[in-house]
Amino acid sequence: MVRLSLLMLSVGLAAQEVPLFTKDFPPEEFAARRKAVYDAIGPNAIAVLQGAPAPTGYVRFRQSNEFYYLCGVEAPHAYLRLSGATKRATLFLPHSFPGREAMEGKTLNADAAAEVRTLTGIDAVMPLEALGSILANSAFRGEKPPALFTPLAPAEGLAVSRDIGVRTDVDAFTDPWDGRAPREARFIQLLRERLPRYEIHDLSPILDKMRVIKSPREISLIEKATRLAGASMIESMRSTQPGQTEHEIDGLSKFIYFRNGAQGEAYNSLVASGQNAWYPHYSAGKRKMDSGDLVLLDFAPDVGYYMSDVTRQWPVSGKFSPVQRELYGFYQACYEEMLKPIRPGVPIKQIKDESITAMKKILAAWKFSKPEYQKAAERFVNMWLVYPNLGHWVGMSTHDVGPRMDVLQPGMVFTIEPPLTVPEEKIYIRLEDLIVITDTGAKVVSDFVPRSIEAVEAEMKKPGLLKSYPKVD
């Protein structure tokens, strides 16, 4: 059986167009990340990561971010053991399923260990059932109980950031008719029941710190995700017409993503017209857009396990109304000043102080038609001054992991997305751009997507795909 599986995998390598191992990163980059883990956990510890399970239903498998980050292996029910003492990595995989592979294509499996090692650079590959004995043997080596590091935070899968992962877990275990424990909690429970000698430690903070600084290859994927997000927004501006339903913009964006190689969505599309924009994470997509509306699009793809996050807002009619020009114009003028001073090696407070000086000048000179608008503008400027961060990290998840910003460093990637709100009229205005910190400054990767009133209106005059594509009744 082993020889047959090896033969089938070898044939698959030659005939299968989809690679069995990622081409986005070489094995050496994953090995460097694993070395950083060895150094962090020390010689009297091991780390064990649980990969994602097989998906429910006819859904394409996607590995969890944490597991992919350390080995690049996309196989369900895989486990990774990292030894701080030997600095060796062992990958545990299920056996092959010849019948399933005949229907769905080849996968990495334990019966083809030599090929898997060659592809991935992993030191050893073993069948899944060997994990228990390997962990048990390690537990009783030496007099001191060894430490076992494993992520305690929810795993990040398709369109999952940690914040939504925590929310999903809480929803399940607070439901009296559900009560499911998180998968991570169940894994830790099994470790403690079966291997009580281990001292369990959280690997998540170690991985979080590593992920804050992106490598050039990581940044390249994030930049591609940003280009696709921007392309979808430009085409959406051109295609918008009164009477369309919000989900039509969603479908157009997804077409552009998948047409250009995205493997999924970074998060569910936020297409919010009119007062729906008041709810920052509105995603129902069911409203018909009226001529007097602004429509907000906040959406980005998943490209090779890396995300983006970009937002634009434009008038459904193609022309900003006087009130829209008044509020959006003020907001956009201030927003440009927020972007200008962002650079490495400077405290966040200094960056904000520099932008606030320019924003206050804009506020003093701007004419508002209502007292409510004046108050909203003042509140917007003051909020930027007191809010401790510039925005949020972006990387393998849209709300990426990592500590709070203090001083920006090259390789950091984040967005800013400050909203201007008028509660009395439920007006909500927001832009968002993807920023990469370089050695000398900041690269606003999504800068090519129109922001100014003039640029947005000019873009909306161009032919759009939805305007020429008939709807099916």
SULQUISUL-V339224 format. One record per residue. N is the residue number from 1. RES is the residue in three letters. SS is DSSP state (a for helix, b for strand, c for the rest). NEAR is the number of other ideal C-beta (glycine too) atoms within 8 Angstrom. D_CENTER is the distance of its C-alpha to the mean C-alpha in whole Angstrom. Layout:
n:N res:RES ss:SS near:NEAR d_center:D_CENTER
n:N res:RES ss:SS near:NEAR d_center:D_CENTER
This chain:
n:1 res:MET ss:c near:5 d_center:40
n:2 res:VAL ss:a near:6 d_center:38
n:3 res:ARG ss:a near:6 d_center:40
n:4 res:LEU ss:a near:8 d_center:39
n:5 res:SER ss:a near:14 d_center:35
n:6 res:LEU ss:a near:12 d_center:35
n:7 res:LEU ss:a near:8 d_center:37
n:8 res:MET ss:a near:12 d_center:35
n:9 res:LEU ss:a near:15 d_center:32
n:10 res:SER ss:a near:9 d_center:34
n:11 res:VAL ss:a near:8 d_center:35
n:12 res:GLY ss:a near:12 d_center:31
n:13 res:LEU ss:a near:10 d_center:30
n:14 res:ALA ss:a near:6 d_center:33
n:15 res:ALA ss:a near:5 d_center:32
n:16 res:GLN ss:c near:10 d_center:28
n:17 res:GLU ss:c near:2 d_center:27
n:18 res:VAL ss:c near:5 d_center:23
n:19 res:PRO ss:c near:6 d_center:23
n:20 res:LEU ss:c near:11 d_center:23
n:21 res:PHE ss:c near:10 d_center:21
n:22 res:THR ss:c near:8 d_center:18
n:23 res:LYS ss:c near:4 d_center:19
n:24 res:ASP ss:c near:7 d_center:16
n:25 res:PHE ss:c near:8 d_center:18
n:26 res:PRO ss:c near:5 d_center:21
n:27 res:PRO ss:a near:10 d_center:22
n:28 res:GLU ss:a near:7 d_center:23
n:29 res:GLU ss:a near:10 d_center:20
n:30 res:PHE ss:a near:14 d_center:19
n:31 res:ALA ss:a near:9 d_center:22
n:32 res:ALA ss:a near:8 d_center:22
n:33 res:ARG ss:a near:11 d_center:19
n:34 res:ARG ss:a near:12 d_center:21
n:35 res:LYS ss:a near:9 d_center:24
n:36 res:ALA ss:a near:9 d_center:22
n:37 res:VAL ss:a near:16 d_center:22
n:38 res:TYR ss:a near:11 d_center:26
n:39 res:ASP ss:a near:7 d_center:26
n:40 res:ALA ss:a near:7 d_center:25
n:41 res:ILE ss:a near:15 d_center:26
n:42 res:GLY ss:c near:8 d_center:29
n:43 res:PRO ss:c near:5 d_center:32
n:44 res:ASN ss:c near:9 d_center:33
n:45 res:ALA ss:b near:12 d_center:30
n:46 res:ILE ss:b near:15 d_center:28
n:47 res:ALA ss:b near:14 d_center:24
n:48 res:VAL ss:b near:13 d_center:23
n:49 res:LEU ss:b near:13 d_center:20
n:50 res:GLN ss:b near:10 d_center:20
n:51 res:GLY ss:c near:14 d_center:18
n:52 res:ALA ss:c near:11 d_center:16
n:53 res:PRO ss:c near:7 d_center:19
n:54 res:ALA ss:c near:6 d_center:21
n:55 res:PRO ss:c near:10 d_center:19
n:56 res:THR ss:c near:4 d_center:22
n:57 res:GLY ss:c near:4 d_center:23
n:58 res:TYR ss:c near:2 d_center:23
n:59 res:VAL ss:c near:6 d_center:19
n:60 res:ARG ss:c near:6 d_center:18
n:61 res:PHE ss:c near:10 d_center:17
n:62 res:ARG ss:c near:10 d_center:13
n:63 res:GLN ss:c near:13 d_center:13
n:64 res:SER ss:c near:10 d_center:11
n:65 res:ASN ss:a near:12 d_center:9
n:66 res:GLU ss:a near:12 d_center:12
n:67 res:PHE ss:a near:16 d_center:15
n:68 res:TYR ss:a near:13 d_center:13
n:69 res:TYR ss:a near:10 d_center:13
n:70 res:LEU ss:a near:14 d_center:17
n:71 res:CYS ss:a near:12 d_center:18
n:72 res:GLY ss:c near:10 d_center:16
n:73 res:VAL ss:c near:16 d_center:18
n:74 res:GLU ss:c near:10 d_center:17
n:75 res:ALA ss:c near:13 d_center:20
n:76 res:PRO ss:c near:10 d_center:20
n:77 res:HIS ss:c near:10 d_center:22
n:78 res:ALA ss:c near:15 d_center:22
n:79 res:TYR ss:b near:12 d_center:22
n:80 res:LEU ss:b near:16 d_center:22
n:81 res:ARG ss:b near:13 d_center:25
n:82 res:LEU ss:b near:15 d_center:25
n:83 res:SER ss:b near:12 d_center:29
n:84 res:GLY ss:c near:12 d_center:29
n:85 res:ALA ss:c near:7 d_center:33
n:86 res:THR ss:c near:4 d_center:33
n:87 res:LYS ss:c near:7 d_center:29
n:88 res:ARG ss:b near:8 d_center:29
n:89 res:ALA ss:b near:13 d_center:26
n:90 res:THR ss:b near:13 d_center:27
n:91 res:LEU ss:b near:15 d_center:25
n:92 res:PHE ss:b near:14 d_center:26
n:93 res:LEU ss:b near:16 d_center:26
n:94 res:PRO ss:c near:12 d_center:28
n:95 res:HIS ss:c near:10 d_center:31
n:96 res:SER ss:c near:13 d_center:31
n:97 res:PHE ss:c near:9 d_center:32
n:98 res:PRO ss:a near:9 d_center:34
n:99 res:GLY ss:a near:6 d_center:34
n:100 res:ARG ss:a near:7 d_center:31
n:101 res:GLU ss:a near:13 d_center:30
n:102 res:ALA ss:a near:6 d_center:33
n:103 res:MET ss:a near:5 d_center:31
n:104 res:GLU ss:a near:6 d_center:27
n:105 res:GLY ss:c near:7 d_center:28
n:106 res:LYS ss:c near:9 d_center:27
n:107 res:THR ss:c near:10 d_center:25
n:108 res:LEU ss:c near:13 d_center:25
n:109 res:ASN ss:c near:14 d_center:28
n:110 res:ALA ss:a near:14 d_center:30
n:111 res:ASP ss:a near:12 d_center:33
n:112 res:ALA ss:a near:12 d_center:32
n:113 res:ALA ss:a near:10 d_center:31
n:114 res:ALA ss:a near:7 d_center:33
n:115 res:GLU ss:a near:11 d_center:31
n:116 res:VAL ss:a near:15 d_center:27
n:117 res:ARG ss:a near:12 d_center:28
n:118 res:THR ss:a near:6 d_center:29
n:119 res:LEU ss:a near:10 d_center:26
n:120 res:THR ss:a near:14 d_center:24
n:121 res:GLY ss:c near:8 d_center:26
n:122 res:ILE ss:c near:12 d_center:26
n:123 res:ASP ss:c near:6 d_center:29
n:124 res:ALA ss:b near:10 d_center:30
n:125 res:VAL ss:b near:11 d_center:29
n:126 res:MET ss:b near:13 d_center:31
n:127 res:PRO ss:b near:10 d_center:31
n:128 res:LEU ss:a near:13 d_center:29
n:129 res:GLU ss:a near:5 d_center:32
n:130 res:ALA ss:a near:9 d_center:33
n:131 res:LEU ss:a near:11 d_center:30
n:132 res:GLY ss:a near:8 d_center:33
n:133 res:SER ss:a near:7 d_center:35
n:134 res:ILE ss:a near:11 d_center:34
n:135 res:LEU ss:a near:15 d_center:32
n:136 res:ALA ss:a near:10 d_center:36
n:137 res:ASN ss:a near:8 d_center:37
n:138 res:SER ss:a near:10 d_center:35
n:139 res:ALA ss:a near:11 d_center:36
n:140 res:PHE ss:c near:6 d_center:39
n:141 res:ARG ss:c near:6 d_center:39
n:142 res:GLY ss:c near:5 d_center:41
n:143 res:GLU ss:c near:2 d_center:42
n:144 res:LYS ss:c near:5 d_center:39
n:145 res:PRO ss:c near:7 d_center:37
n:146 res:PRO ss:c near:14 d_center:34
n:147 res:ALA ss:b near:13 d_center:30
n:148 res:LEU ss:b near:15 d_center:27
n:149 res:PHE ss:b near:13 d_center:24
n:150 res:THR ss:b near:16 d_center:21
n:151 res:PRO ss:c near:11 d_center:18
n:152 res:LEU ss:c near:8 d_center:19
n:153 res:ALA ss:c near:11 d_center:16
n:154 res:PRO ss:c near:11 d_center:14
n:155 res:ALA ss:c near:15 d_center:12
n:156 res:GLU ss:c near:12 d_center:9
n:157 res:GLY ss:c near:9 d_center:9
n:158 res:LEU ss:c near:7 d_center:9
n:159 res:ALA ss:c near:9 d_center:7
n:160 res:VAL ss:c near:12 d_center:7
n:161 res:SER ss:c near:11 d_center:6
n:162 res:ARG ss:a near:12 d_center:10
n:163 res:ASP ss:a near:7 d_center:11
n:164 res:ILE ss:a near:9 d_center:11
n:165 res:GLY ss:a near:13 d_center:12
n:166 res:VAL ss:a near:10 d_center:15
n:167 res:ARG ss:a near:8 d_center:16
n:168 res:THR ss:a near:10 d_center:17
n:169 res:ASP ss:a near:10 d_center:19
n:170 res:VAL ss:a near:8 d_center:21
n:171 res:ASP ss:a near:8 d_center:21
n:172 res:ALA ss:a near:11 d_center:23
n:173 res:PHE ss:a near:11 d_center:25
n:174 res:THR ss:c near:6 d_center:26
n:175 res:ASP ss:c near:8 d_center:28
n:176 res:PRO ss:c near:5 d_center:31
n:177 res:TRP ss:c near:4 d_center:31
n:178 res:ASP ss:c near:7 d_center:28
n:179 res:GLY ss:c near:8 d_center:28
n:180 res:ARG ss:c near:6 d_center:25
n:181 res:ALA ss:c near:8 d_center:24
n:182 res:PRO ss:c near:10 d_center:21
n:183 res:ARG ss:a near:9 d_center:20
n:184 res:GLU ss:a near:13 d_center:20
n:185 res:ALA ss:a near:8 d_center:23
n:186 res:ARG ss:a near:9 d_center:25
n:187 res:PHE ss:a near:10 d_center:24
n:188 res:ILE ss:a near:11 d_center:25
n:189 res:GLN ss:a near:9 d_center:28
n:190 res:LEU ss:a near:8 d_center:29
n:191 res:LEU ss:a near:14 d_center:29
n:192 res:ARG ss:a near:10 d_center:31
n:193 res:GLU ss:a near:6 d_center:34
n:194 res:ARG ss:a near:8 d_center:34
n:195 res:LEU ss:c near:10 d_center:34
n:196 res:PRO ss:c near:6 d_center:35
n:197 res:ARG ss:c near:7 d_center:36
n:198 res:TYR ss:c near:13 d_center:33
n:199 res:GLU ss:b near:7 d_center:31
n:200 res:ILE ss:b near:9 d_center:28
n:201 res:HIS ss:b near:10 d_center:25
n:202 res:ASP ss:b near:9 d_center:22
n:203 res:LEU ss:c near:14 d_center:19
n:204 res:SER ss:a near:11 d_center:16
n:205 res:PRO ss:a near:7 d_center:17
n:206 res:ILE ss:a near:11 d_center:18
n:207 res:LEU ss:a near:14 d_center:15
n:208 res:ASP ss:a near:11 d_center:13
n:209 res:LYS ss:a near:9 d_center:16
n:210 res:MET ss:a near:11 d_center:15
n:211 res:ARG ss:a near:13 d_center:12
n:212 res:VAL ss:a near:11 d_center:13
n:213 res:ILE ss:c near:9 d_center:15
n:214 res:LYS ss:c near:12 d_center:13
n:215 res:SER ss:c near:8 d_center:16
n:216 res:PRO ss:a near:6 d_center:17
n:217 res:ARG ss:a near:9 d_center:16
n:218 res:GLU ss:a near:10 d_center:12
n:219 res:ILE ss:a near:12 d_center:13
n:220 res:SER ss:a near:8 d_center:14
n:221 res:LEU ss:a near:13 d_center:11
n:222 res:ILE ss:a near:19 d_center:9
n:223 res:GLU ss:a near:10 d_center:13
n:224 res:LYS ss:a near:10 d_center:13
n:225 res:ALA ss:a near:17 d_center:10
n:226 res:THR ss:a near:14 d_center:11
n:227 res:ARG ss:a near:9 d_center:15
n:228 res:LEU ss:a near:16 d_center:14
n:229 res:ALA ss:a near:16 d_center:13
n:230 res:GLY ss:a near:12 d_center:16
n:231 res:ALA ss:a near:10 d_center:18
n:232 res:SER ss:a near:14 d_center:17
n:233 res:MET ss:a near:14 d_center:18
n:234 res:ILE ss:a near:11 d_center:21
n:235 res:GLU ss:a near:13 d_center:22
n:236 res:SER ss:a near:13 d_center:22
n:237 res:MET ss:a near:14 d_center:24
n:238 res:ARG ss:a near:13 d_center:27
n:239 res:SER ss:a near:13 d_center:27
n:240 res:THR ss:c near:15 d_center:27
n:241 res:GLN ss:c near:8 d_center:30
n:242 res:PRO ss:c near:8 d_center:32
n:243 res:GLY ss:c near:5 d_center:32
n:244 res:GLN ss:c near:12 d_center:29
n:245 res:THR ss:b near:9 d_center:26
n:246 res:GLU ss:a near:16 d_center:23
n:247 res:HIS ss:a near:9 d_center:22
n:248 res:GLU ss:a near:10 d_center:23
n:249 res:ILE ss:a near:15 d_center:21
n:250 res:ASP ss:a near:12 d_center:18
n:251 res:GLY ss:a near:8 d_center:20
n:252 res:LEU ss:a near:14 d_center:20
n:253 res:SER ss:a near:15 d_center:17
n:254 res:LYS ss:a near:10 d_center:16
n:255 res:PHE ss:a near:8 d_center:19
n:256 res:ILE ss:a near:12 d_center:18
n:257 res:TYR ss:a near:12 d_center:15
n:258 res:PHE ss:a near:8 d_center:16
n:259 res:ARG ss:a near:5 d_center:20
n:260 res:ASN ss:c near:8 d_center:18
n:261 res:GLY ss:c near:5 d_center:16
n:262 res:ALA ss:c near:12 d_center:13
n:263 res:GLN ss:c near:10 d_center:12
n:264 res:GLY ss:b near:10 d_center:11
n:265 res:GLU ss:b near:14 d_center:9
n:266 res:ALA ss:c near:14 d_center:5
n:267 res:TYR ss:c near:12 d_center:8
n:268 res:ASN ss:c near:6 d_center:11
n:269 res:SER ss:c near:14 d_center:13
n:270 res:LEU ss:b near:14 d_center:15
n:271 res:VAL ss:b near:14 d_center:18
n:272 res:ALA ss:b near:12 d_center:21
n:273 res:SER ss:b near:14 d_center:24
n:274 res:GLY ss:a near:11 d_center:27
n:275 res:GLN ss:a near:5 d_center:27
n:276 res:ASN ss:a near:11 d_center:24
n:277 res:ALA ss:a near:15 d_center:22
n:278 res:TRP ss:a near:9 d_center:23
n:279 res:TYR ss:c near:7 d_center:21
n:280 res:PRO ss:c near:7 d_center:17
n:281 res:HIS ss:c near:5 d_center:15
n:282 res:TYR ss:c near:10 d_center:18
n:283 res:SER ss:c near:8 d_center:17
n:284 res:ALA ss:c near:7 d_center:21
n:285 res:GLY ss:c near:10 d_center:21
n:286 res:LYS ss:c near:6 d_center:25
n:287 res:ARG ss:c near:10 d_center:27
n:288 res:LYS ss:b near:6 d_center:29
n:289 res:MET ss:c near:14 d_center:29
n:290 res:ASP ss:c near:9 d_center:32
n:291 res:SER ss:c near:6 d_center:33
n:292 res:GLY ss:c near:6 d_center:33
n:293 res:ASP ss:c near:10 d_center:29
n:294 res:LEU ss:b near:13 d_center:26
n:295 res:VAL ss:b near:17 d_center:23
n:296 res:LEU ss:b near:14 d_center:20
n:297 res:LEU ss:b near:15 d_center:17
n:298 res:ASP ss:b near:11 d_center:13
n:299 res:PHE ss:c near:15 d_center:11
n:300 res:ALA ss:c near:14 d_center:9
n:301 res:PRO ss:b near:14 d_center:9
n:302 res:ASP ss:b near:14 d_center:7
n:303 res:VAL ss:b near:15 d_center:9
n:304 res:GLY ss:c near:9 d_center:11
n:305 res:TYR ss:c near:11 d_center:8
n:306 res:TYR ss:b near:12 d_center:6
n:307 res:MET ss:c near:17 d_center:4
n:308 res:SER ss:c near:18 d_center:7
n:309 res:ASP ss:c near:16 d_center:8
n:310 res:VAL ss:c near:17 d_center:12
n:311 res:THR ss:b near:12 d_center:15
n:312 res:ARG ss:b near:13 d_center:18
n:313 res:GLN ss:b near:12 d_center:21
n:314 res:TRP ss:b near:10 d_center:25
n:315 res:PRO ss:b near:14 d_center:28
n:316 res:VAL ss:c near:16 d_center:29
n:317 res:SER ss:c near:8 d_center:32
n:318 res:GLY ss:c near:8 d_center:31
n:319 res:LYS ss:c near:6 d_center:33
n:320 res:PHE ss:c near:10 d_center:32
n:321 res:SER ss:c near:9 d_center:35
n:322 res:PRO ss:a near:6 d_center:37
n:323 res:VAL ss:a near:7 d_center:35
n:324 res:GLN ss:a near:10 d_center:31
n:325 res:ARG ss:a near:10 d_center:32
n:326 res:GLU ss:a near:12 d_center:34
n:327 res:LEU ss:a near:14 d_center:30
n:328 res:TYR ss:a near:13 d_center:28
n:329 res:GLY ss:a near:10 d_center:30
n:330 res:PHE ss:a near:14 d_center:30
n:331 res:TYR ss:a near:12 d_center:26
n:332 res:GLN ss:a near:12 d_center:26
n:333 res:ALA ss:a near:10 d_center:28
n:334 res:CYS ss:a near:14 d_center:27
n:335 res:TYR ss:a near:11 d_center:23
n:336 res:GLU ss:a near:9 d_center:25
n:337 res:GLU ss:a near:11 d_center:26
n:338 res:MET ss:a near:12 d_center:23
n:339 res:LEU ss:a near:11 d_center:22
n:340 res:LYS ss:a near:9 d_center:25
n:341 res:PRO ss:c near:8 d_center:25
n:342 res:ILE ss:c near:12 d_center:22
n:343 res:ARG ss:c near:11 d_center:23
n:344 res:PRO ss:c near:14 d_center:23
n:345 res:GLY ss:c near:6 d_center:25
n:346 res:VAL ss:c near:10 d_center:26
n:347 res:PRO ss:b near:7 d_center:25
n:348 res:ILE ss:a near:13 d_center:23
n:349 res:LYS ss:a near:6 d_center:26
n:350 res:GLN ss:a near:9 d_center:28
n:351 res:ILE ss:a near:14 d_center:25
n:352 res:LYS ss:a near:11 d_center:26
n:353 res:ASP ss:a near:8 d_center:29
n:354 res:GLU ss:a near:10 d_center:30
n:355 res:SER ss:a near:13 d_center:28
n:356 res:ILE ss:a near:11 d_center:30
n:357 res:THR ss:a near:8 d_center:33
n:358 res:ALA ss:a near:10 d_center:32
n:359 res:MET ss:a near:13 d_center:31
n:360 res:LYS ss:a near:9 d_center:34
n:361 res:LYS ss:a near:8 d_center:36
n:362 res:ILE ss:a near:12 d_center:34
n:363 res:LEU ss:a near:12 d_center:34
n:364 res:ALA ss:a near:6 d_center:38
n:365 res:ALA ss:a near:5 d_center:39
n:366 res:TRP ss:c near:9 d_center:37
n:367 res:LYS ss:c near:4 d_center:39
n:368 res:PHE ss:c near:10 d_center:38
n:369 res:SER ss:c near:7 d_center:40
n:370 res:LYS ss:c near:6 d_center:39
n:371 res:PRO ss:a near:6 d_center:39
n:372 res:GLU ss:a near:9 d_center:36
n:373 res:TYR ss:a near:12 d_center:34
n:374 res:GLN ss:a near:9 d_center:36
n:375 res:LYS ss:a near:8 d_center:35
n:376 res:ALA ss:a near:13 d_center:31
n:377 res:ALA ss:a near:13 d_center:31
n:378 res:GLU ss:a near:9 d_center:32
n:379 res:ARG ss:a near:9 d_center:30
n:380 res:PHE ss:a near:14 d_center:27
n:381 res:VAL ss:a near:13 d_center:28
n:382 res:ASN ss:a near:8 d_center:29
n:383 res:MET ss:a near:9 d_center:26
n:384 res:TRP ss:a near:14 d_center:24
n:385 res:LEU ss:a near:8 d_center:27
n:386 res:VAL ss:a near:6 d_center:26
n:387 res:TYR ss:c near:7 d_center:23
n:388 res:PRO ss:c near:5 d_center:22
n:389 res:ASN ss:c near:8 d_center:19
n:390 res:LEU ss:c near:9 d_center:18
n:391 res:GLY ss:c near:9 d_center:14
n:392 res:HIS ss:b near:10 d_center:11
n:393 res:TRP ss:b near:11 d_center:9
n:394 res:VAL ss:c near:15 d_center:6
n:395 res:GLY ss:c near:13 d_center:5
n:396 res:MET ss:c near:11 d_center:4
n:397 res:SER ss:c near:14 d_center:2
n:398 res:THR ss:c near:11 d_center:3
n:399 res:HIS ss:c near:10 d_center:6
n:400 res:ASP ss:c near:14 d_center:6
n:401 res:VAL ss:c near:12 d_center:9
n:402 res:GLY ss:c near:8 d_center:13
n:403 res:PRO ss:c near:6 d_center:16
n:404 res:ARG ss:c near:5 d_center:17
n:405 res:MET ss:c near:10 d_center:18
n:406 res:ASP ss:c near:5 d_center:22
n:407 res:VAL ss:b near:9 d_center:22
n:408 res:LEU ss:c near:13 d_center:20
n:409 res:GLN ss:c near:9 d_center:20
n:410 res:PRO ss:c near:8 d_center:19
n:411 res:GLY ss:c near:10 d_center:16
n:412 res:MET ss:c near:14 d_center:14
n:413 res:VAL ss:b near:14 d_center:11
n:414 res:PHE ss:b near:11 d_center:11
n:415 res:THR ss:b near:12 d_center:12
n:416 res:ILE ss:b near:11 d_center:15
n:417 res:GLU ss:c near:11 d_center:16
n:418 res:PRO ss:c near:11 d_center:19
n:419 res:PRO ss:c near:9 d_center:21
n:420 res:LEU ss:b near:14 d_center:25
n:421 res:THR ss:b near:11 d_center:26
n:422 res:VAL ss:b near:12 d_center:30
n:423 res:PRO ss:a near:5 d_center:30
n:424 res:GLU ss:a near:5 d_center:34
n:425 res:GLU ss:a near:6 d_center:32
n:426 res:LYS ss:c near:8 d_center:29
n:427 res:ILE ss:b near:10 d_center:28
n:428 res:TYR ss:b near:12 d_center:24
n:429 res:ILE ss:b near:13 d_center:23
n:430 res:ARG ss:c near:14 d_center:20
n:431 res:LEU ss:c near:12 d_center:18
n:432 res:GLU ss:b near:12 d_center:15
n:433 res:ASP ss:b near:13 d_center:14
n:434 res:LEU ss:b near:16 d_center:12
n:435 res:ILE ss:b near:15 d_center:14
n:436 res:VAL ss:b near:13 d_center:15
n:437 res:ILE ss:b near:15 d_center:18
n:438 res:THR ss:c near:9 d_center:20
n:439 res:ASP ss:c near:4 d_center:24
n:440 res:THR ss:c near:5 d_center:25
n:441 res:GLY ss:c near:8 d_center:23
n:442 res:ALA ss:b near:12 d_center:20
n:443 res:LYS ss:b near:8 d_center:19
n:444 res:VAL ss:b near:9 d_center:18
n:445 res:VAL ss:a near:13 d_center:16
n:446 res:SER ss:a near:12 d_center:16
n:447 res:ASP ss:a near:6 d_center:19
n:448 res:PHE ss:a near:4 d_center:21
n:449 res:VAL ss:c near:11 d_center:20
n:450 res:PRO ss:c near:10 d_center:23
n:451 res:ARG ss:c near:10 d_center:23
n:452 res:SER ss:c near:7 d_center:27
n:453 res:ILE ss:a near:10 d_center:29
n:454 res:GLU ss:a near:6 d_center:31
n:455 res:ALA ss:a near:9 d_center:28
n:456 res:VAL ss:a near:15 d_center:27
n:457 res:GLU ss:a near:12 d_center:30
n:458 res:ALA ss:a near:9 d_center:31
n:459 res:GLU ss:a near:11 d_center:28
n:460 res:MET ss:a near:12 d_center:29
n:461 res:LYS ss:c near:6 d_center:32
n:462 res:LYS ss:c near:7 d_center:31
n:463 res:PRO ss:c near:5 d_center:31
n:464 res:GLY ss:c near:12 d_center:28
n:465 res:LEU ss:a near:9 d_center:27
n:466 res:LEU ss:a near:11 d_center:28
n:467 res:LYS ss:a near:9 d_center:31
n:468 res:SER ss:a near:6 d_center:33
n:469 res:TYR ss:c near:6 d_center:31
n:470 res:PRO ss:c near:3 d_center:33
n:471 res:LYS ss:c near:4 d_center:32
n:472 res:VAL ss:c near:3 d_center:33
n:473 res:ASP ss:c near:2 d_center:35
